[in-house]
Amino acid sequence: MDGENSPATARQDMVNLFGRWLRNAGISIPMDNHGNVIGLIEINPCFALDEEELRNKIDKHLQFNGNLSL
């Protein structure tokens, strides 16, 4: 099911949010022409609840290979 409020768009919104957090932490994250992250990113709330917590925990030498689960 696709559409504005579908599970697929909700997932892409979360991936984009996590991508923004990672970019703001200095990690290179590829984007498509629509501003969507190319690949999958999942950040468990046990690892980081927000961007600041992620910035404090993330390895600054991390290289995103298209699939990241923290």
MMTF fields as JSON, N, C-alpha, C and O atoms, coordinates in Angstrom:
{
  "mmtfVersion": "1.0.0",
  "mmtfProducer": "UNKNOWN",
  "numBonds": 279,
  "numAtoms": 280,
  "numGroups": 70,
  "numChains": 1,
  "numModels": 1,
  "chainsPerModel": [1],
  "groupsPerChain": [70],
  "chainIdList": ["A"],
  "bondAtomList": [4, 2, 8, 6, 12, 10, 16, 14, 20, 18, 24, 22, 28, 26, 32, 30, 36, 34, 40, 38, 44, 42, 48, 46, 52, 50, 56, 54, 60, 58, 64, 62, 68, 66, 72, 70, 76, 74, 80, 78, 84, 82, 88, 86, 92, 90, 96, 94, 100, 98, 104, 102, 108, 106, 112, 110, 116, 114, 120, 118, 124, 122, 128, 126, 132, 130, 136, 134, 140, 138, 144, 142, 148, 146, 152, 150, 156, 154, 160, 158, 164, 162, 168, 166, 172, 170, 176, 174, 180, 178, 184, 182, 188, 186, 192, 190, 196, 194, 200, 198, 204, 202, 208, 206, 212, 210, 216, 214, 220, 218, 224, 222, 228, 226, 232, 230, 236, 234, 240, 238, 244, 242, 248, 246, 252, 250, 256, 254, 260, 258, 264, 262, 268, 266, 272, 270, 276, 274],
  "bondOrderList": [1, 1, 1, 1, 1, 1, 1, 1, 1, 1, 1, 1, 1, 1, 1, 1, 1, 1, 1, 1, 1, 1, 1, 1, 1, 1, 1, 1, 1, 1, 1, 1, 1, 1, 1, 1, 1, 1, 1, 1, 1, 1, 1, 1, 1, 1, 1, 1, 1, 1, 1, 1, 1, 1, 1, 1, 1, 1, 1, 1, 1, 1, 1, 1, 1, 1, 1, 1, 1],
  "groupList": [{"groupName": "MET", "atomNameList": ["N", "CA", "C", "O"], "elementList": ["N", "C", "C", "O"], "formalChargeList": [0, 0, 0, 0], "bondAtomList": [1, 0, 2, 1, 3, 2], "bondOrderList": [1, 1, 2], "singleLetterCode": "M", "chemCompType": "L-PEPTIDE LINKING"}, {"groupName": "ASP", "atomNameList": ["N", "CA", "C", "O"], "elementList": ["N", "C", "C", "O"], "formalChargeList": [0, 0, 0, 0], "bondAtomList": [1, 0, 2, 1, 3, 2], "bondOrderList": [1, 1, 2], "singleLetterCode": "D", "chemCompType": "L-PEPTIDE LINKING"}, {"groupName": "GLY", "atomNameList": ["N", "CA", "C", "O"], "elementList": ["N", "C", "C", "O"], "formalChargeList": [0, 0, 0, 0], "bondAtomList": [1, 0, 2, 1, 3, 2], "bondOrderList": [1, 1, 2], "singleLetterCode": "G", "chemCompType": "PEPTIDE LINKING"}, {"groupName": "GLU", "atomNameList": ["N", "CA", "C", "O"], "elementList": ["N", "C", "C", "O"], "formalChargeList": [0, 0, 0, 0], "bondAtomList": [1, 0, 2, 1, 3, 2], "bondOrderList": [1, 1, 2], "singleLetterCode": "E", "chemCompType": "L-PEPTIDE LINKING"}, {"groupName": "ASN", "atomNameList": ["N", "CA", "C", "O"], "elementList": ["N", "C", "C", "O"], "formalChargeList": [0, 0, 0, 0], "bondAtomList": [1, 0, 2, 1, 3, 2], "bondOrderList": [1, 1, 2], "singleLetterCode": "N", "chemCompType": "L-PEPTIDE LINKING"}, {"groupName": "SER", "atomNameList": ["N", "CA", "C", "O"], "elementList": ["N", "C", "C", "O"], "formalChargeList": [0, 0, 0, 0], "bondAtomList": [1, 0, 2, 1, 3, 2], "bondOrderList": [1, 1, 2], "singleLetterCode": "S", "chemCompType": "L-PEPTIDE LINKING"}, {"groupName": "PRO", "atomNameList": ["N", "CA", "C", "O"], "elementList": ["N", "C", "C", "O"], "formalChargeList": [0, 0, 0, 0], "bondAtomList": [1, 0, 2, 1, 3, 2], "bondOrderList": [1, 1, 2], "singleLetterCode": "P", "chemCompType": "L-PEPTIDE LINKING"}, {"groupName": "ALA", "atomNameList": ["N", "CA", "C", "O"], "elementList": ["N", "C", "C", "O"], "formalChargeList": [0, 0, 0, 0], "bondAtomList": [1, 0, 2, 1, 3, 2], "bondOrderList": [1, 1, 2], "singleLetterCode": "A", "chemCompType": "L-PEPTIDE LINKING"}, {"groupName": "THR", "atomNameList": ["N", "CA", "C", "O"], "elementList": ["N", "C", "C", "O"], "formalChargeList": [0, 0, 0, 0], "bondAtomList": [1, 0, 2, 1, 3, 2], "bondOrderList": [1, 1, 2], "singleLetterCode": "T", "chemCompType": "L-PEPTIDE LINKING"}, {"groupName": "ARG", "atomNameList": ["N", "CA", "C", "O"], "elementList": ["N", "C", "C", "O"], "formalChargeList": [0, 0, 0, 0], "bondAtomList": [1, 0, 2, 1, 3, 2], "bondOrderList": [1, 1, 2], "singleLetterCode": "R", "chemCompType": "L-PEPTIDE LINKING"}, {"groupName": "GLN", "atomNameList": ["N", "CA", "C", "O"], "elementList": ["N", "C", "C", "O"], "formalChargeList": [0, 0, 0, 0], "bondAtomList": [1, 0, 2, 1, 3, 2], "bondOrderList": [1, 1, 2], "singleLetterCode": "Q", "chemCompType": "L-PEPTIDE LINKING"}, {"groupName": "VAL", "atomNameList": ["N", "CA", "C", "O"], "elementList": ["N", "C", "C", "O"], "formalChargeList": [0, 0, 0, 0], "bondAtomList": [1, 0, 2, 1, 3, 2], "bondOrderList": [1, 1, 2], "singleLetterCode": "V", "chemCompType": "L-PEPTIDE LINKING"}, {"groupName": "LEU", "atomNameList": ["N", "CA", "C", "O"], "elementList": ["N", "C", "C", "O"], "formalChargeList": [0, 0, 0, 0], "bondAtomList": [1, 0, 2, 1, 3, 2], "bondOrderList": [1, 1, 2], "singleLetterCode": "L", "chemCompType": "L-PEPTIDE LINKING"}, {"groupName": "PHE", "atomNameList": ["N", "CA", "C", "O"], "elementList": ["N", "C", "C", "O"], "formalChargeList": [0, 0, 0, 0], "bondAtomList": [1, 0, 2, 1, 3, 2], "bondOrderList": [1, 1, 2], "singleLetterCode": "F", "chemCompType": "L-PEPTIDE LINKING"}, {"groupName": "TRP", "atomNameList": ["N", "CA", "C", "O"], "elementList": ["N", "C", "C", "O"], "formalChargeList": [0, 0, 0, 0], "bondAtomList": [1, 0, 2, 1, 3, 2], "bondOrderList": [1, 1, 2], "singleLetterCode": "W", "chemCompType": "L-PEPTIDE LINKING"}, {"groupName": "ILE", "atomNameList": ["N", "CA", "C", "O"], "elementList": ["N", "C", "C", "O"], "formalChargeList": [0, 0, 0, 0], "bondAtomList": [1, 0, 2, 1, 3, 2], "bondOrderList": [1, 1, 2], "singleLetterCode": "I", "chemCompType": "L-PEPTIDE LINKING"}, {"groupName": "HIS", "atomNameList": ["N", "CA", "C", "O"], "elementList": ["N", "C", "C", "O"], "formalChargeList": [0, 0, 0, 0], "bondAtomList": [1, 0, 2, 1, 3, 2], "bondOrderList": [1, 1, 2], "singleLetterCode": "H", "chemCompType": "L-PEPTIDE LINKING"}, {"groupName": "CYS", "atomNameList": ["N", "CA", "C", "O"], "elementList": ["N", "C", "C", "O"], "formalChargeList": [0, 0, 0, 0], "bondAtomList": [1, 0, 2, 1, 3, 2], "bondOrderList": [1, 1, 2], "singleLetterCode": "C", "chemCompType": "L-PEPTIDE LINKING"}, {"groupName": "LYS", "atomNameList": ["N", "CA", "C", "O"], "elementList": ["N", "C", "C", "O"], "formalChargeList": [0, 0, 0, 0], "bondAtomList": [1, 0, 2, 1, 3, 2], "bondOrderList": [1, 1, 2], "singleLetterCode": "K", "chemCompType": "L-PEPTIDE LINKING"}],
  "groupTypeList": [0, 1, 2, 3, 4, 5, 6, 7, 8, 7, 9, 10, 1, 0, 11, 4, 12, 13, 2, 9, 14, 12, 9, 4, 7, 2, 15, 5, 15, 6, 0, 1, 4, 16, 2, 4, 11, 15, 2, 12, 15, 3, 15, 4, 6, 17, 13, 7, 12, 1, 3, 3, 3, 12, 9, 4, 18, 15, 1, 18, 16, 12, 10, 13, 4, 2, 4, 12, 5, 12],
  "groupIdList": [1, 2, 3, 4, 5, 6, 7, 8, 9, 10, 11, 12, 13, 14, 15, 16, 17, 18, 19, 20, 21, 22, 23, 24, 25, 26, 27, 28, 29, 30, 31, 32, 33, 34, 35, 36, 37, 38, 39, 40, 41, 42, 43, 44, 45, 46, 47, 48, 49, 50, 51, 52, 53, 54, 55, 56, 57, 58, 59, 60, 61, 62, 63, 64, 65, 66, 67, 68, 69, 70],
  "secStructList": [7, 7, 1, 6, 6, 1, 2, 2, 2, 2, 2, 2, 2, 2, 2, 2, 2, 2, 2, 2, 2, 2, 2, 2, 6, 6, 7, 7, 7, 7, 5, 7, 6, 6, 1, 7, 5, 1, 1, 3, 3, 3, 7, 7, 6, 6, 6, 7, 1, 1, 2, 2, 2, 2, 2, 2, 2, 1, 7, 6, 6, 7, 7, 7, 7, 1, 3, 3, 3, 7],
  "xCoordList": [0.839, 0.0, 0.885, 1.731, 0.698, 1.455, 0.516, -0.706, 1.093, 0.296, 0.863, 1.851, 0.226, 0.727, 0.89, 1.857, -0.021, 0.021, 0.201, -0.302, 0.906, 1.088, 2.283, 3.109, 2.379, 3.558, 4.855, 5.886, 4.812, 6.02, 6.492, 7.692, 5.57, 5.993, 6.427, 7.346, 5.778, 6.194, 7.614, 8.426, 7.904, 9.256, 10.283, 11.344, 9.972, 10.901, 11.12, 12.237, 10.068, 10.207, 11.155, 11.97, 11.057, 11.96, 13.392, 14.324, 13.576, 14.919, 15.507, 16.684, 14.704, 15.185, 15.549, 16.543, 14.747, 15.057, 16.394, 17.25, 16.571, 17.827, 18.996, 20.096, 18.768, 19.805, 20.224, 21.412, 19.26, 19.56, 20.384, 21.345, 20.009, 20.782, 22.227, 23.156, 22.414, 23.765, 24.547, 25.723, 23.917, 24.6, 25.031, 26.143, 24.16, 24.493, 25.611, 26.267, 25.83, 26.935, 28.211, 29.235, 28.152, 29.34, 29.488, 30.534, 28.468, 28.514, 27.939, 26.894, 28.606, 28.136, 26.996, 27.155, 25.845, 24.655, 24.17, 23.847, 24.109, 23.664, 22.159, 21.368, 21.794, 20.395, 20.027, 20.881, 18.742, 18.275, 17.845, 17.987, 17.328, 16.93, 15.74, 15.464, 15.037, 13.879, 14.232, 13.358, 15.508, 15.941, 15.755, 15.84, 15.501, 15.353, 16.683, 17.472, 16.921, 18.108, 18.069, 17.029, 19.218, 19.359, 19.87, 21.034, 19.016, 19.374, 18.43, 17.4, 18.795, 17.976, 18.769, 19.946, 18.116, 18.725, 17.684, 16.546, 18.081, 17.238, 18.078, 19.187, 17.554, 18.239, 17.311, 16.252, 17.723, 16.948, 16.924, 17.966, 15.775, 15.727, 16.584, 16.906, 16.958, 17.887, 19.296, 20.102, 19.599, 20.902, 20.882, 21.789, 19.862, 19.763, 18.309, 17.621, 17.851, 16.484, 16.367, 15.286, 17.495, 17.445, 18.792, 19.753, 18.835, 20.035, 21.242, 22.351, 21.037, 22.152, 22.762, 23.984, 21.918, 22.422, 23.174, 24.21, 22.653, 23.344, 24.715, 25.706, 24.781, 26.052, 27.09, 28.273, 26.65, 27.573, 28.052, 29.104, 27.298, 27.633, 28.233, 28.931, 27.977, 28.326, 29.838, 30.513, 30.345, 31.74, 31.875, 31.245, 32.681, 32.823, 33.449, 33.421, 34.01, 34.62, 33.674, 34.072, 32.441, 31.446, 31.266, 31.177, 31.215, 30.939, 29.644, 29.532, 28.667, 27.361, 27.465, 27.898, 27.066, 27.172, 25.808, 25.687, 24.78, 23.453, 22.496, 21.29, 23.034, 22.188, 22.82, 23.921, 22.125, 22.672, 21.599, 20.483, 21.947, 21.052, 21.844, 22.819, 21.422, 22.105, 21.167, 21.544],
  "yCoordList": [-1.174, 0.0, 1.238, 1.397, 2.1, 3.343, 4.521, 4.372, 5.667, 6.878, 7.739, 7.387, 8.87, 9.867, 9.339, 9.689, 8.518, 8.015, 6.503, 5.854, 5.951, 4.502, 4.065, 4.897, 2.788, 2.273, 2.571, 2.835, 2.53, 2.791, 4.232, 4.475, 5.187, 6.585, 6.864, 7.651, 6.229, 6.394, 5.867, 6.488, 4.725, 4.158, 5.082, 5.327, 5.601, 6.504, 7.772, 8.284, 8.276, 9.455, 9.176, 10.029, 7.992, 7.635, 7.488, 7.957, 6.842, 6.691, 8.072, 8.306, 8.988, 10.341, 11.089, 11.813, 10.916, 11.535, 11.025, 11.813, 9.705, 9.135, 9.558, 9.795, 9.656, 10.133, 11.552, 11.875, 12.401, 13.787, 13.824, 14.586, 13.003, 12.932, 12.554, 13.168, 11.543, 11.074, 12.13, 12.354, 12.783, 13.853, 14.966, 15.483, 15.333, 16.383, 15.958, 16.805, 14.656, 14.125, 13.973, 13.522, 14.354, 14.314, 13.066, 12.865, 12.218, 10.986, 11.267, 11.907, 10.8, 10.987, 10.007, 8.792, 10.565, 9.764, 10.155, 11.322, 9.208, 9.541, 9.81, 9.181, 10.766, 11.158, 11.077, 11.235, 10.828, 10.851, 12.275, 13.201, 12.447, 13.771, 14.355, 15.549, 13.538, 13.998, 14.27, 14.612, 14.119, 14.348, 13.171, 13.317, 11.995, 10.785, 10.054, 10.017, 9.477, 8.655, 7.472, 6.841, 7.185, 5.991, 4.881, 4.891, 3.937, 2.847, 2.796, 3.469, 1.996, 1.809, 2.167, 1.827, 2.853, 3.196, 2.946, 3.404, 2.224, 2.034, 2.339, 1.827, 3.164, 3.479, 3.092, 3.69, 2.093, 1.605, 2.689, 3.275, 2.967, 3.974, 3.613, 4.489, 2.346, 1.966, 2.48, 2.644, 2.737, 3.287, 4.804, 5.399, 5.437, 6.898, 7.313, 6.873, 8.16, 8.668, 9.929, 10.266, 10.627, 11.871, 12.133, 11.386, 13.207, 13.54, 13.794, 13.366, 14.479, 14.784, 13.512, 13.375, 12.596, 11.34, 10.543, 9.943, 10.538, 9.847, 10.467, 9.747, 11.797, 12.495, 12.118, 11.978, 11.954, 11.615, 10.17, 9.853, 9.287, 7.86, 7.353, 6.339, 8.03, 7.494, 7.539, 8.488, 6.529, 6.503, 7.473, 7.28, 8.499, 9.541, 9.006, 9.686, 7.802, 7.195, 6.206, 5.508, 6.145, 5.251, 5.56, 6.722, 4.514, 4.677, 3.946, 2.738, 4.694, 4.138, 3.369, 3.915, 2.086, 1.237, 0.928, 0.027, 1.68, 1.466, 0.768, 0.732, 0.208, -0.483, -0.339, -0.835, 0.338, 0.575, 0.328, 0.837, -0.45, -0.699, -0.505, -1.212, 0.445, 0.73, 0.436, 0.608],
  "zCoordList": [0.0, 0.0, 0.0, 0.88, -0.965, -1.051, -0.861, -0.884, -0.678, -0.519, 0.581, 1.226, 0.784, 1.722, 3.144, 3.82, 3.601, 4.977, 5.041, 5.958, 4.087, 4.027, 4.881, 5.256, 5.184, 5.879, 5.119, 5.738, 3.789, 2.99, 3.147, 3.275, 3.138, 3.289, 4.726, 4.951, 5.697, 7.091, 7.283, 7.968, 6.679, 6.784, 6.137, 6.711, 4.935, 4.256, 5.081, 5.146, 5.707, 6.568, 7.731, 8.08, 8.335, 9.437, 8.94, 9.593, 7.792, 7.21, 6.933, 7.207, 6.393, 6.108, 7.388, 7.423, 8.441, 9.73, 10.255, 10.655, 10.252, 10.737, 9.852, 10.352, 8.551, 7.638, 7.965, 7.929, 8.283, 8.656, 9.943, 10.045, 10.921, 12.159, 11.862, 12.387, 11.02, 10.694, 9.923, 10.21, 8.951, 8.203, 9.149, 9.038, 10.074, 11.036, 11.983, 12.59, 12.11, 12.916, 12.09, 12.603, 10.799, 9.951, 9.108, 8.491, 9.064, 8.277, 6.892, 6.774, 5.855, 4.484, 4.19, 4.305, 3.809, 3.508, 2.117, 1.894, 1.167, -0.194, -0.244, 0.46, -1.099, -1.271, -2.743, -3.616, -3.015, -4.397, -4.777, -3.978, -5.979, -6.466, -5.717, -5.835, -4.955, -4.193, -2.731, -1.935, -2.378, -1.01, -0.086, 1.134, -0.654, 0.153, 0.273, -0.672, 1.438, 1.65, 0.692, 0.501, 0.096, -0.738, 0.174, 0.573, 0.499, 1.393, 2.58, 2.604, 3.553, 4.751, 5.998, 6.12, 6.914, 8.2, 9.283, 9.182, 10.309, 11.486, 12.715, 12.86, 13.59, 14.839, 15.983, 16.174, 16.732, 17.861, 18.939, 19.234, 19.529, 20.586, 21.798, 22.6, 21.946, 23.014, 22.72, 23.637, 21.431, 21.055, 21.146, 21.728, 20.583, 20.616, 20.458, 19.537, 21.363, 21.292, 20.446, 19.965, 20.268, 19.509, 18.843, 19.026, 18.071, 17.301, 18.197, 17.878, 19.303, 20.2, 20.789, 20.85, 21.215, 21.774, 20.71, 20.996, 19.488, 18.396, 18.155, 18.029, 18.09, 17.858, 18.908, 18.595, 20.149, 21.232, 21.186, 21.742, 20.533, 20.526, 19.222, 19.224, 18.118, 16.801, 16.556, 16.955, 15.912, 15.472, 14.301, 13.262, 14.461, 13.433, 12.145, 11.119, 12.185, 10.99, 10.308, 9.375, 10.765, 10.18, 8.699, 8.303, 7.89, 6.46, 6.149, 6.356, 5.65, 5.32, 4.02, 3.005, 4.043, 2.852, 2.235, 1.405, 2.646, 2.096, 3.039, 2.794, 4.129, 5.096, 6.475, 6.713, 7.379, 8.708, 9.754, 9.652, 10.748, 11.869, 13.153, 13.408, 13.943, 15.21, 16.368, 17.527]
}
